[in-house]
């Protein structure tokens, strides 16, 4: 049995547990945070509100804060799973920017049966625990996932979106200036005096691109200029990539050429 725990002070509102080949049994308990989990393999018996459910792949287990529950192995068989614990205040702030609410609204069902959201959750967990993924991308994925969960599984009308274009332009300039750093959504939104929850969505609506993708574009554009005069390793480091394979992959996805091909490109005229 192996257990892995992820927590990062840059995104302190979430914690992830990955458990492999676990057949331990748990007493009924609750979490102060909102918790959501999914099996990677095996089956779990979920006990909730005096009922028992079989939780399988392509299903999500969802528990609101302080809801008593237990998840135990089926016939002592081993199972592997992800669990994510999310700060309720962070989720409430997100809900406020989607719905007209004055308090955190819980999810109705303990099990969400959806292959789509199961796959998105597994993908999200893998991105969060990957140290090569930028904070901006991790935060964007978190906001996108939980926004979709709330929109699809809560019974509230969505708020109309408004954005303050001058503040968003200020955020854009901040990213342009600090593109080579591993900046967070909080840092950018604080600079332009908007909430992180409102900022990300409004930025994309105003400029047609997410903050994360805008930052990556800035990195690649700068790299294209630097490749004319510097070696590939130095360029990658200077624009904010600390892993050469990641730089290679991202550069090619934006330019349809590798850094080496771009650097050594000879025009046909």
C-alpha positions as CSV (number, residue, x, y, z in Angstrom):
1,X,0.0,0.0,0.0
2,X,1.2,3.5,-0.9
3,X,-0.1,6.9,0.2
4,X,0.9,10.2,-1.4
5,X,-0.2,13.6,-0.1
6,X,0.0,16.9,-2.0
7,X,-0.2,20.3,-0.4
8,X,1.4,23.6,-1.7
9,X,1.5,26.9,0.1
10,X,0.9,28.7,-3.2
11,X,-2.5,27.0,-3.6
12,X,-3.3,26.4,0.1
13,X,-7.0,25.8,-0.4
14,X,-6.7,22.3,-1.7
15,X,-5.1,19.1,-0.6
16,X,-4.9,15.8,-2.5
17,X,-4.4,12.3,-1.3
18,X,-3.5,9.5,-3.7
19,X,-3.8,6.0,-2.3
20,X,-2.6,2.8,-4.1
21,X,-3.6,-0.8,-3.3
22,X,-5.3,0.2,-0.1
23,X,-7.7,-2.3,1.7
24,X,-7.9,-0.5,5.1
25,X,-11.3,0.1,6.6
26,X,-12.3,3.5,8.0
27,X,-14.8,4.4,10.7
28,X,-17.6,6.8,9.9
29,X,-16.2,10.3,9.9
30,X,-16.5,13.8,8.4
31,X,-14.2,16.5,7.0
32,X,-14.3,20.2,7.7
33,X,-13.6,20.8,4.0
34,X,-15.6,19.9,1.0
35,X,-14.2,16.5,-0.3
36,X,-14.5,14.8,-3.6
37,X,-12.9,11.5,-4.7
38,X,-12.7,8.9,-7.4
39,X,-11.5,5.3,-7.8
40,X,-8.6,4.6,-10.1
41,X,-9.2,0.8,-9.7
42,X,-11.3,-1.5,-7.5
43,X,-14.7,-0.9,-5.8
44,X,-15.6,0.9,-2.7
45,X,-18.6,0.6,-0.4
46,X,-19.8,4.1,0.4
47,X,-21.9,4.5,3.6
48,X,-23.9,7.8,3.7
49,X,-27.1,8.8,5.5
50,X,-27.7,5.2,6.6
51,X,-27.5,3.9,3.1
52,X,-24.8,1.9,1.3
53,X,-23.7,2.4,-2.3
54,X,-21.2,0.7,-4.6
55,X,-18.8,3.3,-5.9
56,X,-17.1,2.3,-9.1
57,X,-15.0,3.9,-11.9
58,X,-16.7,6.7,-13.8
59,X,-18.4,7.9,-10.6
60,X,-17.4,10.7,-8.1
61,X,-18.0,10.6,-4.4
62,X,-18.9,14.0,-3.1
63,X,-19.2,15.0,0.6
64,X,-20.1,18.5,1.8
65,X,-18.4,19.8,4.9
66,X,-19.3,17.9,8.1
67,X,-21.3,15.1,6.4
68,X,-20.8,11.8,8.1
69,X,-19.6,9.0,5.8
70,X,-17.3,6.1,5.3
71,X,-15.7,4.5,2.2
72,X,-14.5,1.0,2.7
73,X,-13.1,-1.8,0.5
74,X,-15.5,-4.3,-1.1
75,X,-14.9,-7.7,0.4
76,X,-11.4,-6.5,1.7
77,X,-10.2,-6.2,-1.9
78,X,-7.6,-3.5,-2.6
79,X,-8.5,-0.3,-4.3
80,X,-6.7,2.8,-5.5
81,X,-8.2,6.3,-5.5
82,X,-7.8,10.1,-5.5
83,X,-9.3,12.3,-2.8
84,X,-9.3,16.0,-2.9
85,X,-10.1,18.3,0.0
86,X,-11.1,21.8,-0.8
87,X,-11.5,24.8,1.5
88,X,-15.2,25.7,1.8
89,X,-14.5,29.5,1.8
90,X,-12.7,29.2,-1.5
91,X,-15.7,27.3,-3.0
92,X,-18.2,29.8,-1.5
93,X,-16.3,32.7,-3.1
94,X,-16.5,30.8,-6.4
95,X,-20.2,30.1,-6.0
96,X,-20.8,33.8,-5.3
97,X,-19.4,34.7,-8.7
98,X,-21.7,32.2,-10.4
99,X,-24.9,32.4,-8.4
100,X,-26.7,34.9,-6.2
101,X,-26.0,33.1,-2.9
102,X,-25.2,34.3,0.6
103,X,-23.8,31.0,2.0
104,X,-22.2,27.9,0.6
105,X,-24.7,25.7,-1.2
106,X,-24.0,22.0,-0.9
107,X,-24.1,19.4,-3.6
108,X,-27.3,17.3,-3.5
109,X,-26.0,13.8,-4.2
110,X,-23.2,11.9,-2.6
111,X,-22.5,10.2,-5.9
112,X,-22.1,11.9,-9.3
113,X,-22.4,9.3,-12.1
114,X,-20.6,10.9,-15.0
115,X,-17.8,9.5,-17.1
116,X,-17.1,13.1,-18.3
117,X,-16.6,14.6,-14.8
118,X,-14.8,11.4,-13.6
119,X,-12.3,11.8,-16.4
120,X,-12.0,15.6,-15.7
121,X,-11.4,15.0,-12.0
122,X,-8.6,12.4,-12.6
123,X,-7.0,14.7,-15.1
124,X,-7.3,17.6,-12.6
125,X,-5.6,15.6,-9.8
126,X,-2.8,14.6,-12.1
127,X,-2.2,18.2,-13.2
128,X,-2.2,19.5,-9.6
129,X,0.4,17.0,-8.3
130,X,2.6,17.5,-11.4
131,X,5.4,20.0,-10.3
132,X,6.0,20.9,-13.9
133,X,2.6,22.4,-14.4
134,X,2.3,26.2,-13.8
135,X,0.2,27.5,-10.9
136,X,-1.8,29.5,-13.4
137,X,-2.8,26.4,-15.3
138,X,-3.6,24.5,-12.1
139,X,-5.8,27.3,-10.7
140,X,-7.6,27.7,-14.0
141,X,-8.3,24.0,-14.1
142,X,-9.6,24.0,-10.5
143,X,-11.9,26.9,-11.1
144,X,-13.2,25.4,-14.4
145,X,-13.9,22.0,-12.9
146,X,-15.7,23.2,-9.8
147,X,-17.6,25.9,-11.7
148,X,-18.9,23.2,-14.0
149,X,-19.8,20.9,-11.0
150,X,-21.7,23.7,-9.4
151,X,-23.5,24.9,-12.6
152,X,-24.5,21.3,-13.4
153,X,-25.4,20.0,-10.0
154,X,-26.7,23.0,-8.1
155,X,-30.2,24.4,-8.6
156,X,-29.2,28.1,-8.9
157,X,-29.4,30.7,-11.7
158,X,-26.1,31.8,-13.0
159,X,-25.1,35.4,-12.3
160,X,-24.6,37.7,-15.2
161,X,-20.9,38.3,-15.8
162,X,-19.5,41.8,-15.9
163,X,-15.9,42.9,-16.2
164,X,-13.9,46.0,-15.7
165,X,-11.8,46.4,-18.8
166,X,-9.3,48.9,-17.5
167,X,-8.4,46.6,-14.5
168,X,-8.1,43.7,-16.9
169,X,-5.8,45.7,-19.1
170,X,-3.7,46.3,-16.0
171,X,-3.6,42.6,-15.3
172,X,-2.6,41.9,-18.9
173,X,0.4,44.3,-18.6
174,X,1.4,42.6,-15.3
175,X,1.5,39.2,-17.1
176,X,3.5,40.8,-19.9
177,X,6.1,42.1,-17.5
178,X,6.3,38.9,-15.3
179,X,5.7,36.2,-17.8
180,X,9.0,34.4,-17.0
181,X,7.9,33.9,-13.3
182,X,5.7,31.2,-11.9
183,X,3.1,33.8,-10.9
184,X,-0.2,32.8,-9.3
185,X,-3.8,33.8,-10.1
186,X,-4.0,35.6,-6.7
187,X,-0.9,37.8,-7.4
188,X,-2.3,39.0,-10.8
189,X,-5.9,39.6,-9.5
190,X,-4.5,41.4,-6.4
191,X,-2.5,43.7,-8.7
192,X,-5.6,44.6,-10.7
193,X,-7.9,44.8,-7.7
194,X,-10.3,42.0,-8.8
195,X,-11.2,38.8,-7.0
196,X,-9.4,35.7,-8.4
197,X,-12.8,34.1,-9.0
198,X,-14.1,37.0,-11.1
199,X,-10.8,37.8,-12.8
200,X,-10.0,34.5,-14.6
201,X,-13.3,34.3,-16.4
202,X,-13.5,38.0,-17.2
203,X,-10.0,38.0,-18.6
204,X,-10.9,35.3,-21.1
205,X,-14.1,37.0,-22.1
206,X,-12.3,40.3,-22.6
207,X,-9.2,39.0,-24.5
208,X,-10.4,35.6,-25.9
209,X,-7.7,33.7,-24.0
210,X,-7.1,32.5,-20.5
211,X,-4.4,34.1,-18.3
212,X,-2.4,30.8,-18.4
213,X,-2.5,30.6,-22.2
214,X,-1.7,34.3,-22.5
215,X,1.4,33.8,-20.3
216,X,2.5,30.8,-22.3
217,X,2.1,32.8,-25.5
218,X,4.3,35.5,-24.1
219,X,7.0,33.0,-23.2
220,X,7.0,31.5,-26.7
221,X,7.1,34.9,-28.4
222,X,10.0,36.0,-26.2
223,X,11.8,32.6,-26.8
224,X,11.5,33.1,-30.6
225,X,13.4,36.4,-30.3
226,X,16.0,35.0,-27.9
227,X,16.7,31.9,-30.0
228,X,18.3,34.2,-32.6
229,X,21.2,35.0,-30.3
230,X,21.3,32.4,-27.4
231,X,21.4,28.7,-27.0
232,X,18.3,26.7,-26.4
233,X,19.0,25.7,-22.8
234,X,19.6,29.4,-21.8
235,X,16.5,30.5,-23.6
236,X,14.3,27.9,-22.0
237,X,15.5,29.0,-18.5
238,X,15.2,32.7,-19.3
239,X,11.6,32.5,-20.3
240,X,10.5,30.4,-17.4
241,X,10.9,26.8,-18.3
242,X,13.0,24.6,-16.0
243,X,12.4,21.4,-17.9
244,X,13.8,21.1,-21.4
245,X,11.2,18.5,-22.6
246,X,8.4,20.7,-21.4
247,X,9.8,23.7,-23.3
248,X,10.3,21.6,-26.4
249,X,6.7,20.4,-26.2
250,X,5.1,23.8,-25.6
251,X,7.2,25.6,-28.2
252,X,6.3,23.0,-30.9
253,X,2.6,23.2,-29.9
254,X,2.6,27.0,-30.6
255,X,4.9,27.2,-33.6
256,X,4.7,23.7,-35.2
257,X,8.5,23.5,-35.0
258,X,11.0,22.5,-32.3
259,X,13.2,25.1,-30.8
260,X,16.2,23.6,-32.7
261,X,14.3,23.7,-36.0
262,X,13.2,27.3,-35.4
263,X,16.7,28.4,-34.4
264,X,18.3,26.8,-37.4
265,X,15.5,27.6,-39.9
266,X,16.7,28.9,-43.3
267,X,14.1,30.8,-45.4
268,X,13.5,29.6,-48.9
269,X,14.4,32.9,-50.5
